[in-house]
Amino acid sequence: MSQTASAPVTAPVTDDELVRLDALVIAEKVRRRELSPVAVVEAHLKAIARTNPAVNAICTLAAEQALETARRQEDEINRGRYVGPLAGVPVGIKDITPTAGIRTTFGSALYADNVPAEDALVVQRLKDAGCIVIGKTNTPEFAAGANTNNAIFGPTRNPWNLALSASGSTGGGAAGLRVGMFPLAEGSDLGGSLRTPAAFCGVVGLRPSPGLIPRHPVALPFATLSVAGPMARTVTDTAAMLQVMAGPSPYSPIVVPVEGRDFVAAARGGIKRALRVAYCADIAKIGVDTEIADLTRKAALALADAGAIVEEVDLDLSVGREAFIRLRGQLMVGNHLDRLGKIDKLGSNLAGNIRLGLAQSPRDVALGERGQAELFHRFRQFFEKYEALATPCTAVPPFPVERNYPETINGQPMKTYIDWVAPTFCVTLAGLPAISVPCGFNAAGLPVGLQIVGPRWGEEIVLGAAKTVEESHPVGWPAR
């Protein structure tokens, strides 16, 4: 496909200004030849050199590959050729996602020197859209954990307070976005791995409906608990990334319709009608930090100013707590079946999860499936009356980075170490689209995320509602 190139336009942009531009703005300026892909990559490499030593968001830098791609794109654009809707836009790829010629360790010492020969399908789609892979983002070992830390690269730190966690498992992506290392980040979400880091770091993370973004290679292509998804600093950029990642593939047995769907238009449109929204402060019945509950409630109720009909409800999804632990254990065994003889070489967190799965009986797994079914029907009944659920994304604010997880919620001890992410993993079980969007800051100056959940295949609803929240809650940049 070719397109007549616009004449170059002189529009001076400093490197600091450039790395704060939205992805869609960069793509438009590159298309119009107001910015060169090489200049875009070079500016982001400078930002990485300046900020990554403290934040530790990127674990493998792909500087030469990125610059080579940028030069090739620049040549194509100068020849009047269309490179893609996201041409020139740097993207961070999570270190569990294979990238051709770029080290992919899965955060595990077993794969410390692993360099894949082929890209994952989602990486290829991003490249086809013009994105430039600038590096791999840090993750817990095989993404098993809600605090981004591993034995190879160490912890990723929260850009708002380096003593605190960026959450996980897409913590490297979220932290890197917030300090300008890249405008887009690819990630995955099992229990909340796109949503909780987005909440902790003040960016936007979307868990799409299972199958909307096909995953390959994966050990269990029929599994629906874990999905790939987009993360960005704005809702519209998140939607643009989703647009190029989504769509059926012969590599995926799960198909979700995309024909005629315009995610960017849905995001830009915000709320334009009397959307029926319900707010619940504690869907998992684990307790929620008081400041978080207050800020998310205010943000949800403020949707009424845009025409939504908002109602506070008491929605009990606590049945999902035990169900998720059981089904996650089963998933861990399936995903790591080829590594069962190497459990002693895995980190304690991942090894513990696999052992939990191995220790389960068929009855335990059946109980997990029954719990998931019950939760599905509770959501089904909920969406007969409402079109969206608004709820806190996390039950706690960012905690010290040295801890694997927080010890209490609002001063009360947790029943299990994973309870604090129950507000996101209960949504995971239902297979519904959900987004985390910043909705304010607590007294300590830390961002708070509002989780908006839509009905099955309701990405347009959550994107529109999130855009409305975003417009009233600008984030700004951490002081560095």
N, C-alpha and C positions, 0 to 999 in steps of 0.2 A: 504494500500500500504506500503510495507517495502523496506528498502534500507540498504545496508551494511554500517555501520558507519566507518568513517575513524578513524585511531588512533589519540588520542589527540596530539595536537601540542602545544609546549610552545611558545607563541608569546605574550610577555608582552605588554599590552596596558593600558595606564593610563585612569582614568575616564574622564579626559578632552579630551583626544584623542578619546575615545570611542563615546562620545556624538556628535562628529563631523563627524563620519563615515556615509557614505551613507547607506540607507536602504538595498540596494542589497549587499553591502559589509558585513554588519552585518549578513544578512541572510546566506551568503556563509560561513562566519566564524563560525556561529552557526551550520550549516550543517556539517562542517568539524571538529566540536568540538574544534575549536581554541578559541571560546568564549562560555560561558555558558549563556543561557537565563536569569538566575538569576543575573549574573554579569551585563548583559546589562540593565536590569530593575533597579537594584540598582544604577548604574551610572546615569541613567536618573532621578531617584528620587532625587539624590543629586543635579543634575543640576536644577531641579524644585525648591528644597528648597532654592537654592542660588539665582535664578533669578526671580521666580514668585512673590515674594513680591513687586518688583518694576514694573514688566511688567504687571502682572495680566492677564496672558493668560489662565491659568487653573482655573476654578471656582469650580470644584469638583474633588478632587484627589481620584484615585482608587488604592492606594498603595497595600493594602492587596490582593485585587482581582488580581492585576497584578503579584504580587510575587507568589501567589498560581498558576496562570497559568504558570508562568515561571518554577516553580518547576516541575509541571506536564510535561511540554515540555522537560525539561532536562532529566527526567526519561525516557520518550519515546525515545529520541535521544540516550541515553545510551543503550537502548535496541535494537538499530539499526533500529528504525522505522522512516519513513518520516513524518514530522509534517506539512510541507507545504512550498510553495516557499518563504514565508516571515516569516518563523519561527523565533521567538525571537525578532521581530521588534516592538517596542512600537509605538502606534498610539494614537493621540488625536481625540476624537469624539466631534463634534459640539453639543452644549447643546440644540439643537432642535431635535436631533436624539435620539430616545429611546434606552436605554441600560439596559439590564436585571440586576437588583440588584444594579444599580448605579444611583444616583439621576439625574433626567433630568428635569430641571426647565423651559425650553423654554425662559429663561431670564425674566420670569413673576412672580410677587408676588403671583399670583393665584396658581402657581404650585411650590412654593418654597420648598415643602417637597415631591414632587412627585418622587416615585421610581418605574419604570416600571417593569412588570413581564417578559416581553419578549424583545428581541433585535429587532431593525429594520432589515429589510432584508439586507441592506448594511453592517451593523455591523456584522451580522452572516457570511456574505461572507468574510469579512476581518478576522474574527476569524478562519474560516475554512482554510484560507490561512496561518495561523500561527501568524498573528498579535496579539499583546497583548495590550488591552485597558488600558492605563495608567491614563486617566482622561478625563473630559469633558472640552471643550474649550468655552471661553466666547463669547457671541453673544448679539446683541440688542434683545429686547423683540420680540419673534417669528420671529427673523431675519429681522425685518422691520426697516431697517436703514443702512446707509453707514458709521456710526461711531460706533464702538463697545462699548456700554455703556448700563447699565440697572440699575433699582432701587435696585436690590438684591446685585449685585457684583461690581457695579461701572465700570469705564472705563478700557479698555485694552490700554496700551501705546505702542507707536512705539519704537522698540528696538534700533533704531539708534538715537533717541532723545525722551526721556521720556516725554517731554512737548507736544509732537505731537500725532496725531491720528494714529492708526494702520489700519484705514478704517474698513469696515464691509461689510457683516455681519459675515464673517468668520475671523474676526480680531484676535480672540484668537488663532486660528489655525496657522495663518501666523506669528504672533509674537512669539508663542511658538517654531515654527520650527527654526526661525532665531537665537534663543539663546540656542538651543540644548535641549529643553525639550522632544522632540520626533522627529524622522526623517520623519514621515508621519502624515498627518492630513486630516480627512474627513470633507467635507463641503457641502454647497449648494450654488446655484447661481440663483438668479432671475434677478436682474438688473446689476449684476457684483460682487456678493458677494464672489466669489472665486478669481476673477481677480483683483479687485481694492486693496484688502488687500495684495495680492501677490506683486503688484506693489509698494505699500507703504513700505512693509517690506523687499523686496529684495528676494522673493522666487518665486516658480513656481505654478501657479494655472490654472487648466484646466476646462473649461465648456464644457462637452461633448454634442453630439447630443441628443436631448430629446429621452428618451426611451432606450438609450444604457445602462444606469445603471438604472434598475427598482427601483421604490420607493414604500416601504410599511412599515408601514401604512401611508397613506396620505388621506386627505378628498376628494381630486379631482384627481383620478388616470388618467383621460383623459387630464388633464391640462398639457401644455408643456412649460410654461414660466419658471417654477422653476425646476431645476434639481439637483441631487446629483453629486459630483465630487471629484477628488483627488487634493491634494496639497502636495508639497514636496520641498526640497531645490534644487533638480536637475530635469532636464527634464526626465532622464532615470528612476529615482525613481517614478516620477509622472506617467510615462507610466506603470511601474510595478504594481502600485496601481490600475490604470485603468484596467489592464488585469484581476485582480481578482474581481473587482467590476462589470464588464460588463457581459452582457449575459441575454437572455430572462428569464422570470419568469411567472408562471401562475398568480401571483399577479398583474402583470402589463399588461394593454391592448395594450400598445405601444411596438412594437417589432422592434429592430434594429439588423441587421445581425452581428454576431461575428465570425462565422466559418472561420477558416483559417487566422484570423487577428492576427498579432503579433505586439503589440504596442511597446514592448521593442526593438525589432529589428528595427522598424521604427525610434524610437528615436535615437538609437545608430548609425543608418545609416546617419543621418544628411541629407544634400542636396547632391545628387549624380548625378543630371542632370540639365538641363536648365529649372528649375522651373520658371514659369511665375508669378512674384510677382508685385503687385501694391502698392505703398505707398501713403497714403493720411493723411495729418496732422490733418484735422478737419472734420471728417465724419458727425458730428452732427451739424456743423455750430454754435458752441457756443463760439469759440475762444479756444486757447490752450496756456498754459504757454510757453514762448519763449524757455527756457532751455529744457523743455520736448520735444517740437517740434524739436529742433536742435539735441538732443541726439537720439531720435527715428528715425529721418530721416537718420542720419549717420549709425545707426545700420542696417536699412533696405537696404540702398544702398550698404552696405558692404557685403550683401548676394551675390552680383555679384562675389565676390572673390571666392565663393564656386561653381560658375557655374550658379547661378540663373540669369534670365533676369529681371531686376528691372526697373520699370518705375514710375515716379510720376504722379498722376492723381488727378482730382478734383471730388470726389464722394460725392454727396449730399444725405444723409440719414436723413435729418432733419424732414421728415414726421413722423419719428418714435417717436419724442419727445412727442407730444400730444397723439399719439396712445398708447404709453406705459403707460402713466398716467391713461388713461381711462381703459385699460385692467387690469392694476394692481389693480385699484379700484374694478373692478368686481371680480378679484381673491381674494382680501381681504375679501369681503363679503362671498364668497363661503367657504373660509378656516375657517372663524370665525363665521359661521352661528349659531353654538351652543353657542357662547359667546356674541351674540348681546345684551342680557339682562344684560351683565356685562361690557359694554363699559366704564362706569365711573370708573371701577376698573383697567382698562388698562392704560398704559403710554400714554402720549399725542401724541407721534409720531404714535404709532400703532392705537390708537383711531381715530386720524385725518384721517388716510388712510382709515379706515373702513367707517367713516362717509362720506368721499368723494365718496366712492363706493355706499353707500346708497342713496346719493343725485343725482346720475346720472339717466338719463332717458334711455329708450331703444335706443333712437336715439344716445345718447352719446356712448353707448357700440358699436352700429353699426358703428359709425364713427371710433372708435378705431380699429375694425376689418377690415374696409376698408383701414385704414392707414397701418395696418400690412400687408395686401395683397399687397398694393403698394410697400412697402419696400421689401417684398419677391421677387417681380418681378424685382426690381432694382438690387438686389443681383443676381438673376437668370441671368440677362443680363450681369452683371459684370463677372460672372464665365464662361460665354461663351468665354471670351477673356483671363481671368487670372485664375490662380490656387490658389492664396492666396492673402489676403489683409493684409498689415502691417500698423499699425496706433497706435498712443499713447493709452495706456490703460486708463490713467487718464488725465484730462485736467489741473489738478492742482497738486502741490506737497503736502505732508502731512501738515495739518493745525492744529492749537492748539486743544488739546484733549477736552477742555471744550466746544468747539463749536459743534453743531449738524451737521453743514455743512459749507463750505467756503462761504463767502459773495460775492466774486468777482472772475472772471477768467481773468487773465492778466490785472487787474485793472478795468475791466468792470463788473457792477452789473449783477447778474444772473436773468433771467426771472422767473424761479421757483427754489425752494430750491434743486431740484433733477437734475437740468441741468448738474451739474459737472460730473455725472456718465452717461450722454447720450452716450459717446463713447462706453460704454459696453452694455447699455440696448437696443440700436438700433440693436446690433448684436443679443441679446436675442430674439427680435421679429422675426428674420428671422429663428430661430431654427438651427443655424449653430454652429459647434465646434469652440472654440476660446481659446487661451492660452495667459497668461501673463508671459513673461520671462524677467528677469533683463537685461538691456542694457546699464548700466552705472550709474554714480552718478552726481547729480547737484553740484553747487558750495558750497552748504550748507552741502554736504556729505550725501545726502539722495538718496536712490535708485530710479531709473526710470524704469518703465515697458513698454516693447513693446508688443502690442496685435497683435497676428497673427490669422487671421480668415481663415478657410478653407471651401470648399464646403460641402454640406450635406454628412454626414458620412465620412468626410475627416480628421479624427483624425490623421491618419498616416502622412498626409501632414504637419499639424501644429506642430506635435511633431518633425518631422525631421528638419523643418525650425527653430524651437525654439532651438533645440540642437546646430545647427550651430551658432546661436546668442550667446548662452550660452558659447560656447568654446572661443569666443573672448571677453567675458565680465565677468571675474571672480568676485565674490561678496565679499568673505572674511567674517569676523565676526565683529559684533559691539564691540567696546571697553567697557568692563564691569568689 
